Amino acid sequence: MRIRIRIGQGPRIQNKEGKNRHLAMGAAALLTPAAVMAAILGVWRICADIGLTGAFAIPEGLFSHWQVWLGIAAALQLLSLALGRYGVKRRTPY
């Protein structure tokens, strides 16, 4: 006894540019508030060092330094800008 299994053709893979632009725009929208939060933590650490605020939430370790938080904020914002530019990029007609 022979059994034949027929598998239909699925959707063709599209080889077009910018398939995930909507995902890039969504990620860019979420990265900007994350960058603001990191910057706020950096400013809080600076103010805690000066004595304007209470103790910082992370007393020791890598994330207890304000330079790390401001660097993370800058990196997140740059990534957000890059993803935003990729998301709105239009194809130029020839």
DSSP file (Angstrom, degrees, kcal/mol; ACC not computed):
  #  RESIDUE AA STRUCTURE BP1 BP2  ACC     N-H-->O    O-->H-N    N-H-->O    O-->H-N    TCO  KAPPA ALPHA  PHI   PSI    X-CA   Y-CA   Z-CA
    1    1 A M              0   0    0      0, 0.0     2,-0.4     0, 0.0     0, 0.0   0.000 360.0 360.0 360.0 131.1    0.0    0.0    0.0
    2    2 A R        -     0   0    0      2,-0.0     2,-0.5     0, 0.0     0, 0.0  -0.904 360.0-161.3-113.1 139.0    1.4    3.4   -1.0
    3    3 A I        -     0   0    0     -2,-0.4     2,-0.5     2,-0.0     0, 0.0  -0.981   6.7-155.2-119.8 127.5    0.4    6.7    0.5
    4    4 A R        -     0   0    0     -2,-0.5     2,-0.6     2,-0.0    -2,-0.0  -0.883   2.7-160.2-104.0 128.4    1.0    9.9   -1.3
    5    5 A I        -     0   0    0     -2,-0.5     2,-0.6     2,-0.0    -2,-0.0  -0.932   6.4-158.6-107.9 121.7    1.3   13.0    0.7
    6    6 A R        -     0   0    0     -2,-0.6     2,-0.6     0, 0.0    -2,-0.0  -0.882   3.9-165.5-104.0 123.9    0.9   16.2   -1.3
    7    7 A I        -     0   0    0     -2,-0.6     3,-0.1     3,-0.0    -2,-0.0  -0.934  14.5-140.3-110.0 121.9    2.3   19.3    0.1
    8    8 A G        -     0   0    0     -2,-0.6     2,-0.4     1,-0.1     0, 0.0  -0.273  28.8 -93.1 -74.7 165.1    1.1   22.6   -1.4
    9    9 A Q        -     0   0    0      1,-0.1    -1,-0.1    -2,-0.0     3,-0.1  -0.644  40.3-145.2 -81.2 133.4    3.3   25.5   -2.1
   10   10 A G        -     0   0    0     -2,-0.4     2,-0.1     1,-0.2    -1,-0.1  -0.113  43.0 -55.7 -82.8-173.3    3.4   28.1    0.6
   11   11 A P        -     0   0    0      0, 0.0    -1,-0.2     0, 0.0     2,-0.1  -0.385  62.8-108.7 -66.8 143.7    3.8   31.8    0.2
   12   12 A R        -     0   0    0     -3,-0.1     2,-0.5     1,-0.1    -3,-0.0  -0.438  31.3-109.1 -73.1 145.7    6.8   32.9   -1.8
   13   13 A I        -     0   0    0     -2,-0.1     2,-0.5    -3,-0.1    -1,-0.1  -0.627  32.7-137.7 -75.9 125.8    9.6   34.6    0.1
   14   14 A Q        -     0   0    0     -2,-0.5     2,-0.4     1,-0.1     5,-0.1  -0.723  10.1-159.5 -89.6 132.2    9.6   38.2   -0.9
   15   15 A N        +     0   0    0     -2,-0.5     2,-0.3     2,-0.0    -1,-0.1  -0.394  44.0 135.5-104.7  53.1   13.0   39.7   -1.5
   16   16 A K        -     0   0    0     -2,-0.4     3,-0.4     1,-0.0     2,-0.3  -0.691  57.0-106.5-103.8 158.9   12.0   43.3   -1.0
   17   17 A E  S    S+     0   0    0     -2,-0.3    74,-0.1     1,-0.2    -1,-0.0  -0.579  94.0  20.0 -83.3 140.0   13.9   45.9    1.0
   18   18 A G    >   +     0   0    0     -2,-0.3     3,-0.9     2,-0.1    -1,-0.2   0.912  63.8 158.7  77.1  44.8   12.6   47.1    4.3
   19   19 A K  T 3  S+     0   0    0     -3,-0.4     3,-0.3     1,-0.2     4,-0.1   0.806  74.5  43.9 -69.9 -28.5   10.3   44.2    5.3
   20   20 A N  T 3>  +     0   0    0      1,-0.2     4,-1.9     2,-0.1    -1,-0.2  -0.107  69.9 123.4-111.5  35.4   10.5   45.1    9.0
   21   21 A R  H <> S+     0   0    0     -3,-0.9     4,-2.1     1,-0.2    -1,-0.2   0.867  74.5  54.6 -65.1 -36.0   10.0   48.9    9.0
   22   22 A H  H  > S+     0   0    0     -3,-0.3     4,-1.8     1,-0.2    -1,-0.2   0.863 108.1  49.6 -67.3 -34.5    7.0   48.7   11.3
   23   23 A L  H  > S+     0   0    0      2,-0.2     4,-2.4     1,-0.2    -1,-0.2   0.870 109.0  52.7 -69.6 -36.1    9.0   46.8   13.9
   24   24 A A  H  X S+     0   0    0     -4,-1.9     4,-2.2     2,-0.2    -2,-0.2   0.899 109.2  49.0 -65.4 -40.3   11.8   49.3   13.7
   25   25 A M  H  X S+     0   0    0     -4,-2.1     4,-1.9     2,-0.2    -1,-0.2   0.889 111.3  49.8 -67.0 -38.6    9.4   52.2   14.3
   26   26 A G  H  X S+     0   0    0     -4,-1.8     4,-1.4     2,-0.2    -2,-0.2   0.912 112.0  47.2 -65.8 -42.4    7.8   50.3   17.3
   27   27 A A  H  X S+     0   0    0     -4,-2.4     4,-1.9     1,-0.2    -2,-0.2   0.884 110.5  52.6 -66.7 -37.8   11.2   49.7   18.8
   28   28 A A  H  X S+     0   0    0     -4,-2.2     4,-1.3     1,-0.2    -1,-0.2   0.879 107.2  52.7 -64.7 -36.9   12.3   53.3   18.2
   29   29 A A  H  < S+     0   0    0     -4,-1.9    -1,-0.2     1,-0.2    -2,-0.2   0.829 113.4  43.6 -68.1 -30.8    9.2   54.5   20.0
   30   30 A L  H  X S+     0   0    0     -4,-1.4     4,-1.0     1,-0.2    -2,-0.2   0.745 107.5  59.0 -85.7 -24.2   10.0   52.3   23.0
   31   31 A L  H  X S+     0   0    0     -4,-1.9     4,-2.2     1,-0.2    -2,-0.2   0.805  94.7  63.8 -76.5 -28.6   13.7   53.1   23.2
   32   32 A T  H  X S+     0   0    0     -4,-1.3     4,-2.0     2,-0.2    -1,-0.2   0.941 104.5  44.6 -64.3 -47.6   13.2   56.8   23.7
   33   33 A P  H  > S+     0   0    0      0, 0.0     4,-2.3     0, 0.0    -1,-0.2   0.869 112.1  54.2 -63.5 -32.4   11.5   56.5   27.1
   34   34 A A  H  X S+     0   0    0     -4,-1.0     4,-2.1     2,-0.2    -2,-0.2   0.889 107.7  50.0 -65.4 -37.6   14.1   53.9   28.1
   35   35 A A  H  X S+     0   0    0     -4,-2.2     4,-2.1     2,-0.2    -1,-0.2   0.881 109.6  51.0 -67.0 -37.8   16.8   56.5   27.3
   36   36 A V  H  X S+     0   0    0     -4,-2.0     4,-2.3     2,-0.2    -2,-0.2   0.911 109.5  50.3 -65.0 -41.8   15.0   59.1   29.3
   37   37 A M  H  X S+     0   0    0     -4,-2.3     4,-2.0     1,-0.2    -2,-0.2   0.902 110.4  49.4 -64.0 -40.2   14.8   56.8   32.3
   38   38 A A  H  X S+     0   0    0     -4,-2.1     4,-1.9     1,-0.2    -1,-0.2   0.890 110.8  50.4 -65.5 -38.5   18.5   56.0   32.0
   39   39 A A  H  X S+     0   0    0     -4,-2.1     4,-2.5     2,-0.2    -2,-0.2   0.887 108.2  52.7 -66.4 -38.3   19.3   59.7   31.9
   40   40 A I  H  X S+     0   0    0     -4,-2.3     4,-2.6     1,-0.2    -2,-0.2   0.904 108.3  50.5 -63.7 -40.6   17.2   60.3   34.9
   41   41 A L  H  X S+     0   0    0     -4,-2.0     4,-2.1     2,-0.2    -1,-0.2   0.890 110.4  50.4 -64.1 -37.8   19.1   57.6   36.8
   42   42 A G  H  X S+     0   0    0     -4,-1.9     4,-2.0     2,-0.2    -2,-0.2   0.917 111.9  46.1 -64.9 -43.1   22.4   59.2   35.8
   43   43 A V  H  X S+     0   0    0     -4,-2.5     4,-2.7     2,-0.2    -2,-0.2   0.887 110.4  54.2 -67.1 -38.1   21.2   62.7   37.0
   44   44 A W  H  X S+     0   0    0     -4,-2.6     4,-2.2     1,-0.2    -1,-0.2   0.902 108.3  49.9 -60.6 -40.8   20.0   61.2   40.2
   45   45 A R  H  X S+     0   0    0     -4,-2.1     4,-2.0     2,-0.2    -2,-0.2   0.902 110.5  49.3 -66.1 -40.0   23.4   59.6   40.8
   46   46 A I  H  X S+     0   0    0     -4,-2.0     4,-2.0     1,-0.2    -2,-0.2   0.934 112.4  47.7 -62.9 -45.4   25.1   63.0   40.2
   47   47 A C  H  X>S+     0   0    0     -4,-2.7     5,-2.3     1,-0.2     4,-1.9   0.848 109.9  53.0 -66.0 -33.2   22.8   64.7   42.6
   48   48 A A  H  <5S+     0   0    0     -4,-2.2    -1,-0.2     3,-0.2    -2,-0.2   0.874 108.5  50.4 -68.2 -36.3   23.3   62.0   45.2
   49   49 A D  H  <5S+     0   0    0     -4,-2.0    -2,-0.2     1,-0.2    -1,-0.2   0.879 112.9  45.8 -66.8 -37.7   27.1   62.5   44.9
   50   50 A I  H  <5S-     0   0    0     -4,-2.0    -2,-0.2    -5,-0.1    -1,-0.2   0.823 116.5-115.6 -74.3 -31.0   26.7   66.3   45.3
   51   51 A G  T  <5S+     0   0    0     -4,-1.9    -3,-0.2    -5,-0.2    -4,-0.1   0.583  81.3 119.4 105.9  13.9   24.3   65.8   48.2
   52   52 A L  S   <S+     0   0    0     -5,-2.3     2,-0.2    -6,-0.2    -4,-0.2   0.757  77.8  27.1 -81.4 -24.8   21.2   67.3   46.7
   53   53 A T  S    S-     0   0    0     -6,-1.0     3,-0.1     1,-0.2    -2,-0.0  -0.685  92.4 -86.2-126.1 179.2   19.1   64.1   47.0
   54   54 A G  S    S-     0   0    0     -2,-0.2    -1,-0.2     1,-0.2    -3,-0.1   0.049  70.7 -49.3 -73.2-169.0   19.1   61.0   49.2
   55   55 A A        -     0   0    0      1,-0.1    -1,-0.2     2,-0.1     2,-0.1  -0.300  62.6-106.8 -66.6 147.7   21.1   57.9   48.6
   56   56 A F        -     0   0    0      1,-0.1    -1,-0.1    -3,-0.1     8,-0.0  -0.446  24.4-121.8 -73.8 149.6   21.2   56.3   45.1
   57   57 A A  S    S+     0   0    0      1,-0.2    -1,-0.1    -2,-0.1     7,-0.1   0.780 104.3  50.8 -66.3 -29.0   19.2   53.1   44.7
   58   58 A I        -     0   0    0      5,-0.2    -1,-0.2     1,-0.1    -2,-0.1  -0.882  67.5-179.4-112.8  99.3   22.2   51.1   43.6
   59   59 A P        +     0   0    0      0, 0.0     2,-0.3     0, 0.0    -1,-0.1   0.765  62.4  14.1 -75.8 -24.8   25.0   51.7   46.1
   60   60 A E  S    S+     0   0    0      5,-0.0     3,-0.2     3,-0.0     2,-0.2  -0.969  88.8  51.8-148.5 161.6   27.8   49.6   44.6
   61   61 A G  S >  S-     0   0    0     -2,-0.3     3,-1.3     1,-0.2     4,-0.1  -0.535  96.6 -47.1 106.7-174.9   28.7   47.8   41.4
   62   62 A L  G >  S+     0   0    0      1,-0.3     3,-1.1    -2,-0.2     6,-0.2   0.884 132.3  52.7 -63.1 -40.8   28.9   48.8   37.7
   63   63 A F  G 3  S+     0   0    0      1,-0.2    -1,-0.3    -3,-0.2    -5,-0.2   0.302  88.6  80.7 -84.3  11.9   25.5   50.5   37.7
   64   64 A S  G <  S+     0   0    0     -3,-1.3     2,-0.4    -7,-0.1    -1,-0.2   0.432  76.5  88.6 -91.6   0.4   26.3   52.7   40.6
   65   65 A H  S <> S-     0   0    0     -3,-1.1     4,-1.2     1,-0.1     3,-0.3  -0.802  71.0-143.5-103.0 139.8   28.3   55.1   38.5
   66   66 A W  H  > S+     0   0    0     -2,-0.4     4,-2.4     1,-0.2     5,-0.2   0.801  98.4  63.3 -71.3 -28.5   26.6   58.1   36.7
   67   67 A Q  H  > S+     0   0    0      1,-0.2     4,-2.1     2,-0.2    -1,-0.2   0.880 101.3  51.8 -63.9 -36.6   28.9   57.7   33.6
   68   68 A V  H  > S+     0   0    0     -3,-0.3     4,-2.5    -6,-0.2    -1,-0.2   0.930 110.7  47.3 -65.2 -44.9   27.4   54.3   32.9
   69   69 A W  H  X S+     0   0    0     -4,-1.2     4,-2.2     1,-0.2    -2,-0.2   0.902 113.5  46.4 -67.1 -40.6   23.8   55.5   33.1
   70   70 A L  H  X S+     0   0    0     -4,-2.4     4,-2.2     2,-0.2    -1,-0.2   0.856 112.5  51.7 -70.5 -32.7   24.5   58.5   30.8
   71   71 A G  H  X S+     0   0    0     -4,-2.1     4,-2.5    -5,-0.2    -2,-0.2   0.905 110.2  48.4 -66.4 -41.5   26.4   56.3   28.4
   72   72 A I  H  X S+     0   0    0     -4,-2.5     4,-2.6     2,-0.2     5,-0.2   0.905 110.8  51.8 -63.5 -41.0   23.5   53.9   28.3
   73   73 A A  H  X S+     0   0    0     -4,-2.2     4,-2.1     1,-0.2    -2,-0.2   0.917 111.1  46.8 -62.5 -43.1   21.1   56.8   27.7
   74   74 A A  H  X S+     0   0    0     -4,-2.2     4,-2.4     2,-0.2    -2,-0.2   0.916 113.1  48.9 -65.0 -43.0   23.1   58.1   24.8
   75   75 A A  H  X S+     0   0    0     -4,-2.5     4,-2.3     1,-0.2    -2,-0.2   0.910 111.8  48.8 -65.0 -41.8   23.5   54.7   23.2
   76   76 A L  H  X S+     0   0    0     -4,-2.6     4,-2.3     1,-0.2    -1,-0.2   0.901 111.9  48.9 -64.5 -39.9   19.7   54.0   23.5
   77   77 A Q  H  X S+     0   0    0     -4,-2.1     4,-2.4    -5,-0.2    -2,-0.2   0.899 111.0  49.5 -68.8 -39.0   18.9   57.4   22.0
   78   78 A L  H  X S+     0   0    0     -4,-2.4     4,-2.3     2,-0.2    -2,-0.2   0.906 111.9  48.9 -64.6 -40.4   21.3   56.8   19.1
   79   79 A L  H  X S+     0   0    0     -4,-2.3     4,-2.5     2,-0.2     5,-0.2   0.888 110.3  51.7 -64.5 -38.8   19.8   53.4   18.5
   80   80 A S  H  X S+     0   0    0     -4,-2.3     4,-2.3     2,-0.2    -2,-0.2   0.907 110.2  48.5 -63.9 -41.9   16.3   54.9   18.6
   81   81 A L  H  X S+     0   0    0     -4,-2.4     4,-2.3     2,-0.2    -2,-0.2   0.912 111.8  49.2 -64.4 -42.3   17.3   57.6   16.0
   82   82 A A  H  X S+     0   0    0     -4,-2.3     4,-2.1     1,-0.2    -2,-0.2   0.919 113.2  46.1 -64.9 -43.5   18.8   55.0   13.7
   83   83 A L  H  X S+     0   0    0     -4,-2.5     4,-2.2     1,-0.2    -1,-0.2   0.875 111.3  53.2 -67.4 -35.7   15.8   52.7   13.9
   84   84 A G  H  X S+     0   0    0     -4,-2.3     4,-1.4    -5,-0.2    -2,-0.2   0.898 109.3  48.1 -65.1 -39.9   13.5   55.7   13.4
   85   85 A R  H  X S+     0   0    0     -4,-2.3     4,-0.6     1,-0.2    -2,-0.2   0.886 112.4  49.2 -67.3 -37.8   15.4   56.7   10.2
   86   86 A Y  H >< S+     0   0    0     -4,-2.1     3,-0.6     1,-0.2    -2,-0.2   0.888 108.7  54.8 -66.5 -37.2   15.2   53.1    8.9
   87   87 A G  H 3< S+     0   0    0     -4,-2.2    -1,-0.2     1,-0.2    -2,-0.2   0.808 114.0  37.4 -68.7 -31.2   11.5   53.0    9.6
   88   88 A V  H 3< S+     0   0    0     -4,-1.4    -1,-0.2    -5,-0.1    -2,-0.2   0.400  83.9 126.5-102.1   2.7   10.6   56.0    7.6
   89   89 A K    <<  -     0   0    0     -4,-0.6     2,-0.3    -3,-0.6   -68,-0.0  -0.414  46.5-153.9 -64.0 129.5   13.0   55.5    4.8
   90   90 A R        -     0   0    0     -2,-0.2     2,-0.3     1,-0.0    -2,-0.1  -0.771  18.6-109.0-105.8 150.2   11.2   55.6    1.4
   91   91 A R        -     0   0    0     -2,-0.3    -1,-0.0   -74,-0.1     0, 0.0  -0.592  32.0-132.5 -74.6 136.5   12.3   53.9   -1.8
   92   92 A T        -     0   0    0     -2,-0.3     2,-0.1     2,-0.0    -1,-0.0  -0.780  19.5-123.7 -91.2 130.6   13.4   56.4   -4.4
   93   93 A P              0   0    0      0, 0.0    -1,-0.0     0, 0.0     0, 0.0  -0.455 360.0 360.0 -71.1 146.3   11.9   56.0   -7.8
   94   94 A Y              0   0    0     -2,-0.1    -2,-0.0     0, 0.0     0, 0.0   0.444 360.0 360.0 -85.7 360.0   14.4   55.6  -10.6
